[in-house]
Amino acid sequence: MLAVFQSFGLPELGIILLIALIIFGPAQLPKIGRSVGKAIREFRTSSTEVSKAITEGIEGPEEAEENKSKKKEEEEV
C-alpha cells in the first residue's frame, strides 16, 4: 500500500490538482487547503499526545520525563 503513494510524482499531483480545481472551483480550493492543513495539524498533535500517554503508561511519568530530557540533551549535542 505504501508503494502506491511513493510513486506519485509532479505530473500526477498536477493532474490531481487540476481535477480538484474543476470539481471545487478556484474560490473553494484555499478553504479546502486550510481545512486539510488544520486536520493534519490536529492529527499530528493528537498522535503525539497519544504516544506520550502510552509511553508514560508503560514507563511511568518519572521515567518518561527522564527519557525526554535525555533526548533533548542528545539533540543539542
PyMOL Python script that loads the backbone (N, CA, C, O; Angstrom):
from pymol import cmd

cmd.read_pdbstr("""\
ATOM      1  N   MET A   1       0.826  -1.199   0.000  1.00  0.00           N
ATOM      2  CA  MET A   1       0.000   0.000   0.000  1.00  0.00           C
ATOM      3  C   MET A   1       0.865   1.256   0.000  1.00  0.00           C
ATOM      4  O   MET A   1       0.553   2.226  -0.691  1.00  0.00           O
ATOM      5  N   LEU A   2       1.949   1.242   0.772  1.00  0.00           N
ATOM      6  CA  LEU A   2       2.819   2.405   0.848  1.00  0.00           C
ATOM      7  C   LEU A   2       3.521   2.656  -0.485  1.00  0.00           C
ATOM      8  O   LEU A   2       3.791   3.804  -0.840  1.00  0.00           O
ATOM      9  N   ALA A   3       3.811   1.598  -1.212  1.00  0.00           N
ATOM     10  CA  ALA A   3       4.498   1.747  -2.500  1.00  0.00           C
ATOM     11  C   ALA A   3       3.647   2.523  -3.500  1.00  0.00           C
ATOM     12  O   ALA A   3       4.186   3.177  -4.393  1.00  0.00           O
ATOM     13  N   VAL A   4       2.344   2.461  -3.362  1.00  0.00           N
ATOM     14  CA  VAL A   4       1.452   3.192  -4.256  1.00  0.00           C
ATOM     15  C   VAL A   4       1.644   4.695  -4.090  1.00  0.00           C
ATOM     16  O   VAL A   4       1.671   5.429  -5.078  1.00  0.00           O
ATOM     17  N   PHE A   5       1.778   5.157  -2.847  1.00  0.00           N
ATOM     18  CA  PHE A   5       1.923   6.590  -2.587  1.00  0.00           C
ATOM     19  C   PHE A   5       3.320   7.100  -2.899  1.00  0.00           C
ATOM     20  O   PHE A   5       3.497   8.294  -3.142  1.00  0.00           O
ATOM     21  N   GLN A   6       4.309   6.229  -2.897  1.00  0.00           N
ATOM     22  CA  GLN A   6       5.664   6.658  -3.202  1.00  0.00           C
ATOM     23  C   GLN A   6       5.862   6.904  -4.687  1.00  0.00           C
ATOM     24  O   GLN A   6       6.821   7.565  -5.084  1.00  0.00           O
ATOM     25  N   SER A   7       4.969   6.382  -5.507  1.00  0.00           N
ATOM     26  CA  SER A   7       5.136   6.538  -6.942  1.00  0.00           C
ATOM     27  C   SER A   7       4.518   7.833  -7.468  1.00  0.00           C
ATOM     28  O   SER A   7       4.587   8.098  -8.668  1.00  0.00           O
ATOM     29  N   PHE A   8       3.913   8.646  -6.593  1.00  0.00           N
ATOM     30  CA  PHE A   8       3.347   9.912  -7.034  1.00  0.00           C
ATOM     31  C   PHE A   8       4.467  10.887  -7.350  1.00  0.00           C
ATOM     32  O   PHE A   8       5.367  11.105  -6.539  1.00  0.00           O
ATOM     33  N   GLY A   9       4.399  11.462  -8.526  1.00  0.00           N
ATOM     34  CA  GLY A   9       5.378  12.460  -8.916  1.00  0.00           C
ATOM     35  C   GLY A   9       4.694  13.777  -9.196  1.00  0.00           C
ATOM     36  O   GLY A   9       3.515  13.953  -8.889  1.00  0.00           O
ATOM     37  N   LEU A  10       5.426  14.690  -9.773  1.00  0.00           N
ATOM     38  CA  LEU A  10       4.888  16.008 -10.077  1.00  0.00           C
ATOM     39  C   LEU A  10       3.751  15.953 -11.105  1.00  0.00           C
ATOM     40  O   LEU A  10       2.758  16.657 -10.921  1.00  0.00           O
ATOM     41  N   PRO A  11       3.843  15.161 -12.166  1.00  0.00           N
ATOM     42  CA  PRO A  11       2.725  15.112 -13.122  1.00  0.00           C
ATOM     43  C   PRO A  11       1.427  14.581 -12.499  1.00  0.00           C
ATOM     44  O   PRO A  11       0.340  15.082 -12.787  1.00  0.00           O
ATOM     45  N   GLU A  12       1.559  13.564 -11.645  1.00  0.00           N
ATOM     46  CA  GLU A  12       0.363  13.004 -11.013  1.00  0.00           C
ATOM     47  C   GLU A  12      -0.285  14.005 -10.073  1.00  0.00           C
ATOM     48  O   GLU A  12      -1.508  14.139 -10.044  1.00  0.00           O
ATOM     49  N   LEU A  13       0.545  14.712  -9.299  1.00  0.00           N
ATOM     50  CA  LEU A  13      -0.001  15.719  -8.385  1.00  0.00           C
ATOM     51  C   LEU A  13      -0.644  16.866  -9.157  1.00  0.00           C
ATOM     52  O   LEU A  13      -1.651  17.421  -8.717  1.00  0.00           O
ATOM     53  N   GLY A  14      -0.075  17.222 -10.300  1.00  0.00           N
ATOM     54  CA  GLY A  14      -0.672  18.259 -11.144  1.00  0.00           C
ATOM     55  C   GLY A  14      -2.036  17.852 -11.663  1.00  0.00           C
ATOM     56  O   GLY A  14      -2.961  18.664 -11.700  1.00  0.00           O
ATOM     57  N   ILE A  15      -2.165  16.597 -12.062  1.00  0.00           N
ATOM     58  CA  ILE A  15      -3.456  16.097 -12.545  1.00  0.00           C
ATOM     59  C   ILE A  15      -4.483  16.113 -11.417  1.00  0.00           C
ATOM     60  O   ILE A  15      -5.632  16.501 -11.627  1.00  0.00           O
ATOM     61  N   ILE A  16      -4.075  15.694 -10.226  1.00  0.00           N
ATOM     62  CA  ILE A  16      -4.992  15.710  -9.076  1.00  0.00           C
ATOM     63  C   ILE A  16      -5.427  17.133  -8.756  1.00  0.00           C
ATOM     64  O   ILE A  16      -6.601  17.370  -8.473  1.00  0.00           O
ATOM     65  N   LEU A  17      -4.494  18.084  -8.795  1.00  0.00           N
ATOM     66  CA  LEU A  17      -4.828  19.485  -8.541  1.00  0.00           C
ATOM     67  C   LEU A  17      -5.783  20.025  -9.600  1.00  0.00           C
ATOM     68  O   LEU A  17      -6.712  20.766  -9.279  1.00  0.00           O
ATOM     69  N   LEU A  18      -5.562  19.663 -10.844  1.00  0.00           N
ATOM     70  CA  LEU A  18      -6.445  20.099 -11.921  1.00  0.00           C
ATOM     71  C   LEU A  18      -7.859  19.549 -11.741  1.00  0.00           C
ATOM     72  O   LEU A  18      -8.838  20.268 -11.939  1.00  0.00           O
ATOM     73  N   ILE A  19      -7.962  18.293 -11.372  1.00  0.00           N
ATOM     74  CA  ILE A  19      -9.285  17.692 -11.134  1.00  0.00           C
ATOM     75  C   ILE A  19      -9.969  18.382  -9.958  1.00  0.00           C
ATOM     76  O   ILE A  19     -11.164  18.671 -10.022  1.00  0.00           O
ATOM     77  N   ALA A  20      -9.220  18.649  -8.880  1.00  0.00           N
ATOM     78  CA  ALA A  20      -9.794  19.347  -7.725  1.00  0.00           C
ATOM     79  C   ALA A  20     -10.241  20.750  -8.108  1.00  0.00           C
ATOM     80  O   ALA A  20     -11.274  21.219  -7.631  1.00  0.00           O
ATOM     81  N   LEU A  21      -9.481  21.423  -8.959  1.00  0.00           N
ATOM     82  CA  LEU A  21      -9.839  22.757  -9.418  1.00  0.00           C
ATOM     83  C   LEU A  21     -11.133  22.727 -10.221  1.00  0.00           C
ATOM     84  O   LEU A  21     -11.979  23.609 -10.076  1.00  0.00           O
ATOM     85  N   ILE A  22     -11.284  21.722 -11.058  1.00  0.00           N
ATOM     86  CA  ILE A  22     -12.505  21.593 -11.863  1.00  0.00           C
ATOM     87  C   ILE A  22     -13.706  21.278 -10.978  1.00  0.00           C
ATOM     88  O   ILE A  22     -14.785  21.838 -11.173  1.00  0.00           O
ATOM     89  N   ILE A  23     -13.526  20.389 -10.013  1.00  0.00           N
ATOM     90  CA  ILE A  23     -14.653  19.967  -9.168  1.00  0.00           C
ATOM     91  C   ILE A  23     -15.078  21.070  -8.203  1.00  0.00           C
ATOM     92  O   ILE A  23     -16.265  21.382  -8.103  1.00  0.00           O
ATOM     93  N   PHE A  24     -14.112  21.665  -7.489  1.00  0.00           N
ATOM     94  CA  PHE A  24     -14.462  22.611  -6.421  1.00  0.00           C
ATOM     95  C   PHE A  24     -14.420  24.064  -6.849  1.00  0.00           C
ATOM     96  O   PHE A  24     -15.068  24.902  -6.222  1.00  0.00           O
ATOM     97  N   GLY A  25     -13.691  24.385  -7.878  1.00  0.00           N
ATOM     98  CA  GLY A  25     -13.596  25.767  -8.326  1.00  0.00           C
ATOM     99  C   GLY A  25     -12.493  26.516  -7.605  1.00  0.00           C
ATOM    100  O   GLY A  25     -12.060  26.112  -6.526  1.00  0.00           O
ATOM    101  N   PRO A  26     -12.038  27.611  -8.203  1.00  0.00           N
ATOM    102  CA  PRO A  26     -10.913  28.341  -7.623  1.00  0.00           C
ATOM    103  C   PRO A  26     -11.238  29.042  -6.300  1.00  0.00           C
ATOM    104  O   PRO A  26     -10.331  29.311  -5.512  1.00  0.00           O
ATOM    105  N   ALA A  27     -12.488  29.336  -6.050  1.00  0.00           N
ATOM    106  CA  ALA A  27     -12.848  30.031  -4.805  1.00  0.00           C
ATOM    107  C   ALA A  27     -12.807  29.089  -3.605  1.00  0.00           C
ATOM    108  O   ALA A  27     -12.515  29.523  -2.490  1.00  0.00           O
ATOM    109  N   GLN A  28     -13.092  27.821  -3.817  1.00  0.00           N
ATOM    110  CA  GLN A  28     -13.170  26.876  -2.701  1.00  0.00           C
ATOM    111  C   GLN A  28     -11.833  26.214  -2.363  1.00  0.00           C
ATOM    112  O   GLN A  28     -11.661  25.720  -1.249  1.00  0.00           O
ATOM    113  N   LEU A  29     -10.888  26.194  -3.298  1.00  0.00           N
ATOM    114  CA  LEU A  29      -9.626  25.492  -3.046  1.00  0.00           C
ATOM    115  C   LEU A  29      -8.842  26.035  -1.851  1.00  0.00           C
ATOM    116  O   LEU A  29      -8.332  25.232  -1.070  1.00  0.00           O
ATOM    117  N   PRO A  30      -8.715  27.354  -1.665  1.00  0.00           N
ATOM    118  CA  PRO A  30      -7.991  27.819  -0.462  1.00  0.00           C
ATOM    119  C   PRO A  30      -8.661  27.396   0.843  1.00  0.00           C
ATOM    120  O   PRO A  30      -7.980  27.059   1.812  1.00  0.00           O
ATOM    121  N   LYS A  31      -9.974  27.413   0.868  1.00  0.00           N
ATOM    122  CA  LYS A  31     -10.699  26.985   2.069  1.00  0.00           C
ATOM    123  C   LYS A  31     -10.461  25.507   2.338  1.00  0.00           C
ATOM    124  O   LYS A  31     -10.250  25.110   3.484  1.00  0.00           O
ATOM    125  N   ILE A  32     -10.493  24.698   1.298  1.00  0.00           N
ATOM    126  CA  ILE A  32     -10.267  23.268   1.447  1.00  0.00           C
ATOM    127  C   ILE A  32      -8.832  23.015   1.899  1.00  0.00           C
ATOM    128  O   ILE A  32      -8.592  22.163   2.754  1.00  0.00           O
ATOM    129  N   GLY A  33      -7.878  23.751   1.330  1.00  0.00           N
ATOM    130  CA  GLY A  33      -6.480  23.606   1.727  1.00  0.00           C
ATOM    131  C   GLY A  33      -6.263  23.942   3.190  1.00  0.00           C
ATOM    132  O   GLY A  33      -5.530  23.244   3.890  1.00  0.00           O
ATOM    133  N   ARG A  34      -6.898  25.011   3.652  1.00  0.00           N
ATOM    134  CA  ARG A  34      -6.787  25.385   5.063  1.00  0.00           C
ATOM    135  C   ARG A  34      -7.370  24.321   5.975  1.00  0.00           C
ATOM    136  O   ARG A  34      -6.777  23.976   6.997  1.00  0.00           O
ATOM    137  N   SER A  35      -8.542  23.796   5.601  1.00  0.00           N
ATOM    138  CA  SER A  35      -9.172  22.790   6.452  1.00  0.00           C
ATOM    139  C   SER A  35      -8.368  21.490   6.462  1.00  0.00           C
ATOM    140  O   SER A  35      -8.296  20.819   7.492  1.00  0.00           O
ATOM    141  N   VAL A  36      -7.767  21.128   5.338  1.00  0.00           N
ATOM    142  CA  VAL A  36      -6.921  19.936   5.311  1.00  0.00           C
ATOM    143  C   VAL A  36      -5.672  20.162   6.160  1.00  0.00           C
ATOM    144  O   VAL A  36      -5.246  19.262   6.884  1.00  0.00           O
ATOM    145  N   GLY A  37      -5.087  21.347   6.077  1.00  0.00           N
ATOM    146  CA  GLY A  37      -3.926  21.674   6.895  1.00  0.00           C
ATOM    147  C   GLY A  37      -4.236  21.618   8.383  1.00  0.00           C
ATOM    148  O   GLY A  37      -3.443  21.090   9.163  1.00  0.00           O
ATOM    149  N   LYS A  38      -5.377  22.156   8.779  1.00  0.00           N
ATOM    150  CA  LYS A  38      -5.784  22.107  10.187  1.00  0.00           C
ATOM    151  C   LYS A  38      -6.002  20.669  10.635  1.00  0.00           C
ATOM    152  O   LYS A  38      -5.614  20.298  11.742  1.00  0.00           O
ATOM    153  N   ALA A  39      -6.620  19.859   9.781  1.00  0.00           N
ATOM    154  CA  ALA A  39      -6.867  18.459  10.132  1.00  0.00           C
ATOM    155  C   ALA A  39      -5.556  17.701  10.312  1.00  0.00           C
ATOM    156  O   ALA A  39      -5.425  16.900  11.237  1.00  0.00           O
ATOM    157  N   ILE A  40      -4.592  17.948   9.440  1.00  0.00           N
ATOM    158  CA  ILE A  40      -3.296  17.283   9.565  1.00  0.00           C
ATOM    159  C   ILE A  40      -2.587  17.725  10.835  1.00  0.00           C
ATOM    160  O   ILE A  40      -2.001  16.903  11.539  1.00  0.00           O
ATOM    161  N   ARG A  41      -2.638  19.015  11.130  1.00  0.00           N
ATOM    162  CA  ARG A  41      -2.004  19.540  12.339  1.00  0.00           C
ATOM    163  C   ARG A  41      -2.646  18.939  13.592  1.00  0.00           C
ATOM    164  O   ARG A  41      -1.934  18.552  14.519  1.00  0.00           O
ATOM    165  N   GLU A  42      -3.978  18.856  13.635  1.00  0.00           N
ATOM    166  CA  GLU A  42      -4.662  18.272  14.785  1.00  0.00           C
ATOM    167  C   GLU A  42      -4.335  16.794  14.914  1.00  0.00           C
ATOM    168  O   GLU A  42      -4.176  16.287  16.025  1.00  0.00           O
ATOM    169  N   PHE A  43      -4.232  16.096  13.783  1.00  0.00           N
ATOM    170  CA  PHE A  43      -3.891  14.676  13.820  1.00  0.00           C
ATOM    171  C   PHE A  43      -2.493  14.475  14.394  1.00  0.00           C
ATOM    172  O   PHE A  43      -2.281  13.583  15.216  1.00  0.00           O
ATOM    173  N   ARG A  44      -1.546  15.294  13.968  1.00  0.00           N
ATOM    174  CA  ARG A  44      -0.177  15.186  14.500  1.00  0.00           C
ATOM    175  C   ARG A  44      -0.153  15.464  15.991  1.00  0.00           C
ATOM    176  O   ARG A  44       0.509  14.754  16.747  1.00  0.00           O
ATOM    177  N   THR A  45      -0.869  16.491  16.416  1.00  0.00           N
ATOM    178  CA  THR A  45      -0.906  16.843  17.838  1.00  0.00           C
ATOM    179  C   THR A  45      -1.507  15.716  18.657  1.00  0.00           C
ATOM    180  O   THR A  45      -0.963  15.337  19.695  1.00  0.00           O
ATOM    181  N   SER A  46      -2.624  15.181  18.195  1.00  0.00           N
ATOM    182  CA  SER A  46      -3.273  14.119  18.957  1.00  0.00           C
ATOM    183  C   SER A  46      -2.444  12.840  18.946  1.00  0.00           C
ATOM    184  O   SER A  46      -2.405  12.130  19.951  1.00  0.00           O
ATOM    185  N   SER A  47      -1.783  12.531  17.836  1.00  0.00           N
ATOM    186  CA  SER A  47      -0.956  11.320  17.814  1.00  0.00           C
ATOM    187  C   SER A  47       0.251  11.473  18.728  1.00  0.00           C
ATOM    188  O   SER A  47       0.689  10.500  19.341  1.00  0.00           O
ATOM    189  N   THR A  48       0.793  12.684  18.826  1.00  0.00           N
ATOM    190  CA  THR A  48       1.895  12.934  19.752  1.00  0.00           C
ATOM    191  C   THR A  48       1.422  12.762  21.193  1.00  0.00           C
ATOM    192  O   THR A  48       2.122  12.171  22.015  1.00  0.00           O
ATOM    193  N   GLU A  49       0.236  13.277  21.494  1.00  0.00           N
ATOM    194  CA  GLU A  49      -0.313  13.145  22.842  1.00  0.00           C
ATOM    195  C   GLU A  49      -0.588  11.688  23.190  1.00  0.00           C
ATOM    196  O   GLU A  49      -0.342  11.258  24.317  1.00  0.00           O
ATOM    197  N   VAL A  50      -1.096  10.936  22.231  1.00  0.00           N
ATOM    198  CA  VAL A  50      -1.385   9.522  22.475  1.00  0.00           C
ATOM    199  C   VAL A  50      -0.095   8.747  22.708  1.00  0.00           C
ATOM    200  O   VAL A  50      -0.018   7.934  23.629  1.00  0.00           O
ATOM    201  N   SER A  51       0.914   8.991  21.885  1.00  0.00           N
ATOM    202  CA  SER A  51       2.180   8.272  22.072  1.00  0.00           C
ATOM    203  C   SER A  51       2.828   8.655  23.398  1.00  0.00           C
ATOM    204  O   SER A  51       3.444   7.816  24.055  1.00  0.00           O
ATOM    205  N   LYS A  52       2.691   9.926  23.794  1.00  0.00           N
ATOM    206  CA  LYS A  52       3.224  10.367  25.090  1.00  0.00           C
ATOM    207  C   LYS A  52       2.486   9.668  26.225  1.00  0.00           C
ATOM    208  O   LYS A  52       3.111   9.238  27.194  1.00  0.00           O
ATOM    209  N   ALA A  53       1.169   9.550  26.119  1.00  0.00           N
ATOM    210  CA  ALA A  53       0.386   8.891  27.159  1.00  0.00           C
ATOM    211  C   ALA A  53       0.731   7.407  27.241  1.00  0.00           C
ATOM    212  O   ALA A  53       0.799   6.843  28.332  1.00  0.00           O
ATOM    213  N   ILE A  54       0.946   6.783  26.100  1.00  0.00           N
ATOM    214  CA  ILE A  54       1.319   5.367  26.095  1.00  0.00           C
ATOM    215  C   ILE A  54       2.689   5.186  26.732  1.00  0.00           C
ATOM    216  O   ILE A  54       2.897   4.266  27.524  1.00  0.00           O
ATOM    217  N   THR A  55       3.624   6.067  26.383  1.00  0.00           N
ATOM    218  CA  THR A  55       4.971   5.987  26.961  1.00  0.00           C
ATOM    219  C   THR A  55       4.926   6.177  28.464  1.00  0.00           C
ATOM    220  O   THR A  55       5.590   5.451  29.204  1.00  0.00           O
ATOM    221  N   GLU A  56       4.149   7.144  28.920  1.00  0.00           N
ATOM    222  CA  GLU A  56       4.024   7.367  30.357  1.00  0.00           C
ATOM    223  C   GLU A  56       3.332   6.192  31.032  1.00  0.00           C
ATOM    224  O   GLU A  56       3.662   5.848  32.167  1.00  0.00           O
ATOM    225  N   GLY A  57       2.383   5.578  30.353  1.00  0.00           N
ATOM    226  CA  GLY A  57       1.691   4.428  30.930  1.00  0.00           C
ATOM    227  C   GLY A  57       2.602   3.228  31.066  1.00  0.00           C
ATOM    228  O   GLY A  57       2.486   2.465  32.025  1.00  0.00           O
ATOM    229  N   ILE A  58       3.507   3.052  30.118  1.00  0.00           N
ATOM    230  CA  ILE A  58       4.412   1.911  30.166  1.00  0.00           C
ATOM    231  C   ILE A  58       5.561   2.167  31.125  1.00  0.00           C
ATOM    232  O   ILE A  58       5.869   1.325  31.968  1.00  0.00           O
ATOM    233  N   GLU A  59       6.199   3.329  31.001  1.00  0.00           N
ATOM    234  CA  GLU A  59       7.393   3.615  31.785  1.00  0.00           C
ATOM    235  C   GLU A  59       7.091   4.274  33.124  1.00  0.00           C
ATOM    236  O   GLU A  59       7.867   4.136  34.070  1.00  0.00           O
ATOM    237  N   GLY A  60       6.005   4.967  33.211  1.00  0.00           N
ATOM    238  CA  GLY A  60       5.720   5.756  34.398  1.00  0.00           C
ATOM    239  C   GLY A  60       6.085   7.197  34.115  1.00  0.00           C
ATOM    240  O   GLY A  60       6.981   7.444  33.308  1.00  0.00           O
ATOM    241  N   PRO A  61       5.428   8.161  34.748  1.00  0.00           N
ATOM    242  CA  PRO A  61       5.657   9.573  34.449  1.00  0.00           C
ATOM    243  C   PRO A  61       7.094  10.031  34.701  1.00  0.00           C
ATOM    244  O   PRO A  61       7.627  10.835  33.937  1.00  0.00           O
ATOM    245  N   GLU A  62       7.720   9.532  35.754  1.00  0.00           N
ATOM    246  CA  GLU A  62       9.071   9.984  36.069  1.00  0.00           C
ATOM    247  C   GLU A  62      10.074   9.521  35.016  1.00  0.00           C
ATOM    248  O   GLU A  62      10.907  10.301  34.556  1.00  0.00           O
ATOM    249  N   GLU A  63       9.986   8.249  34.640  1.00  0.00           N
ATOM    250  CA  GLU A  63      10.920   7.712  33.653  1.00  0.00           C
ATOM    251  C   GLU A  63      10.712   8.353  32.292  1.00  0.00           C
ATOM    252  O   GLU A  63      11.676   8.576  31.560  1.00  0.00           O
ATOM    253  N   ALA A  64       9.473   8.648  31.948  1.00  0.00           N
ATOM    254  CA  ALA A  64       9.190   9.280  30.662  1.00  0.00           C
ATOM    255  C   ALA A  64       9.808  10.672  30.599  1.00  0.00           C
ATOM    256  O   ALA A  64      10.358  11.056  29.568  1.00  0.00           O
ATOM    257  N   GLU A  65       9.725  11.427  31.685  1.00  0.00           N
ATOM    258  CA  GLU A  65      10.325  12.760  31.719  1.00  0.00           C
ATOM    259  C   GLU A  65      11.848  12.671  31.633  1.00  0.00           C
ATOM    260  O   GLU A  65      12.481  13.495  30.973  1.00  0.00           O
ATOM    261  N   GLU A  66      12.439  11.673  32.298  1.00  0.00           N
ATOM    262  CA  GLU A  66      13.891  11.498  32.238  1.00  0.00           C
ATOM    263  C   GLU A  66      14.333  11.178  30.809  1.00  0.00           C
ATOM    264  O   GLU A  66      15.327  11.722  30.328  1.00  0.00           O
ATOM    265  N   ASN A  67      13.598  10.299  30.136  1.00  0.00           N
ATOM    266  CA  ASN A  67      13.936   9.942  28.758  1.00  0.00           C
ATOM    267  C   ASN A  67      13.782  11.137  27.832  1.00  0.00           C
ATOM    268  O   ASN A  67      14.571  11.319  26.905  1.00  0.00           O
ATOM    269  N   LYS A  68      12.760  11.953  28.087  1.00  0.00           N
ATOM    270  CA  LYS A  68      12.547  13.140  27.260  1.00  0.00           C
ATOM    271  C   LYS A  68      13.695  14.128  27.421  1.00  0.00           C
ATOM    272  O   LYS A  68      14.171  14.692  26.436  1.00  0.00           O
ATOM    273  N   SER A  69      14.141  14.341  28.654  1.00  0.00           N
ATOM    274  CA  SER A  69      15.249  15.260  28.870  1.00  0.00           C
ATOM    275  C   SER A  69      16.549  14.712  28.289  1.00  0.00           C
ATOM    276  O   SER A  69      17.376  15.486  27.808  1.00  0.00           O
ATOM    277  N   LYS A  70      16.745  13.410  28.321  1.00  0.00           N
ATOM    278  CA  LYS A  70      17.937  12.800  27.713  1.00  0.00           C
ATOM    279  C   LYS A  70      17.917  13.011  26.195  1.00  0.00           C
ATOM    280  O   LYS A  70      18.951  13.305  25.594  1.00  0.00           O
ATOM    281  N   LYS A  71      16.748  12.860  25.582  1.00  0.00           N
ATOM    282  CA  LYS A  71      16.647  13.045  24.138  1.00  0.00           C
ATOM    283  C   LYS A  71      16.945  14.484  23.752  1.00  0.00           C
ATOM    284  O   LYS A  71      17.595  14.731  22.737  1.00  0.00           O
ATOM    285  N   LYS A  72      16.472  15.445  24.561  1.00  0.00           N
ATOM    286  CA  LYS A  72      16.755  16.861  24.284  1.00  0.00           C
ATOM    287  C   LYS A  72      18.248  17.132  24.379  1.00  0.00           C
ATOM    288  O   LYS A  72      18.801  17.856  23.552  1.00  0.00           O
ATOM    289  N   GLU A  73      18.902  16.558  25.379  1.00  0.00           N
ATOM    290  CA  GLU A  73      20.340  16.748  25.533  1.00  0.00           C
ATOM    291  C   GLU A  73      21.093  16.170  24.341  1.00  0.00           C
ATOM    292  O   GLU A  73      22.054  16.776  23.868  1.00  0.00           O
ATOM    293  N   GLU A  74      20.673  15.008  23.851  1.00  0.00           N
ATOM    294  CA  GLU A  74      21.321  14.386  22.711  1.00  0.00           C
ATOM    295  C   GLU A  74      21.136  15.215  21.447  1.00  0.00           C
ATOM    296  O   GLU A  74      22.047  15.308  20.625  1.00  0.00           O
ATOM    297  N   GLU A  75      19.963  15.816  21.288  1.00  0.00           N
ATOM    298  CA  GLU A  75      19.697  16.646  20.109  1.00  0.00           C
ATOM    299  C   GLU A  75      20.544  17.917  20.121  1.00  0.00           C
ATOM    300  O   GLU A  75      20.969  18.390  19.067  1.00  0.00           O
ATOM    301  N   GLU A  76      20.788  18.468  21.303  1.00  0.00           N
ATOM    302  CA  GLU A  76      21.574  19.693  21.420  1.00  0.00           C
ATOM    303  C   GLU A  76      23.049  19.454  21.112  1.00  0.00           C
ATOM    304  O   GLU A  76      23.744  20.354  20.641  1.00  0.00           O
ATOM    305  N   VAL A  77      23.515  18.254  21.376  1.00  0.00           N
ATOM    306  CA  VAL A  77      24.944  17.948  21.183  1.00  0.00           C
ATOM    307  C   VAL A  77      25.233  17.660  19.770  1.00  0.00           C
ATOM    308  O   VAL A  77      26.379  17.382  19.418  1.00  0.00           O
TER     309      VAL A  77
END
""", "prot")
cmd.dss("prot")
cmd.show_as("cartoon", "prot")
cmd.util.cbc("prot")
cmd.orient("prot")
